[in-house]
Amino acid sequence: MRCSSNSESTLIALIAGDDATRDDPRDRARNSSFVFRGSDAHYEAIAAQLGVRYLLIGTVQPGDRVVINVRLFDTSKGENAWNGQFEAGFPDIFGVLGAIVRGVAMTMLDEPEEALIERAGRVRASTPEAYEALLKGREFHGRLTPQGDALARIEFARALELNPRCAEAFAWLAVLHTHEYRQERRDDVAERGSKCARSALALDDDIGLAHQVLGYLQLFRKRFLQAQFHMSKGIGLDPNDLVAAARMGLLYCYLGKANEALELFQRSARLNPCHPGRYLGVRGMALFVGRR
C-alpha cells in the first residue's frame, strides 16, 4: 500500500507499538506525520523509517456535517486492525475524536485502562470556538516573531473568554511570558508566567507544557530542584516533544550533566525523527559542556 496525494486515504497519525510495547503506545509526533502526508511511500516503508507498527489513516469530508473515515493499519500484518466511520456536526466533533481514541486503544491494548483512554481522548478546550482560538494562537506563536506572539496573546485570551477553564490557554500564555522574560529578565514577567502555568496546573495537572514552562522559569531563577521536578514531569507527559527535551537538556547543562542531556536528545529524536532543527543549539551546548 502507498500513501499518495491521489489516494482517497491520507496519513494522519503515526503510532508506535510492537509486541514488546503494547502497553505503552506513543504517537510519533505530529510533525513526523505531516512529513509523510501526501507521500508516495509504502506504508510499510514509512513504518520502518520511523520505527512504528501502526499507522492511523483516514479522510475528512467537510460540510455542514463532517464525515470522517479512519482505519488503523497494522504494517506487521499488512492489513487493517480497526476501522470506523463517523458523522457529526462541528459542535460534536470532540466526541468523534474521543471515539477514535477509544477504538485505537481498544485495538492496540489487550487490557486498556479506562484512565489512559480518558486522558488520551481529552480535549481540554471544551468548546469548538475556544479550541479554534487556541489553535490560531499556537499557529501565530509558531511564526517565532514579535508580531506573531502579539496575535497569539489575543487568541489565547479569547480562548479563556470563551472558556475560563481552558488550561492549555493558560499554559500557552505562560510560554509567551517566558519568551518575554528571556529578552527582558524582569521578575514581574517571570511571576506572570509562573502564575499562568500554575493556573493551568490547578485546572489540569496533566498539562505537560505547563510543567515544562514552570520548570524553565525556575531554571532561570536558579531554583534547580524545582526546575528539575517540573521539567521531569513535563517531559514524562510529553515524551516526544523535542522542545521539552531541549529545556530539560539545558537544565542538565547547567548542572554539568552533559551525558544525560545527550541521551535525552537521542531518545527524543527517536520518538520525533522529523523534528525541527532549531532545537539543535542546546544539543551543541551539551556537546561543549561534555568537551566533545
Order of alpha helices (4+ residues) and beta strands (2+ residues): beta-beta-alpha-alpha-beta-beta-beta-alpha-alpha-alpha-alpha-alpha-alpha-alpha-alpha-alpha-alpha-alpha
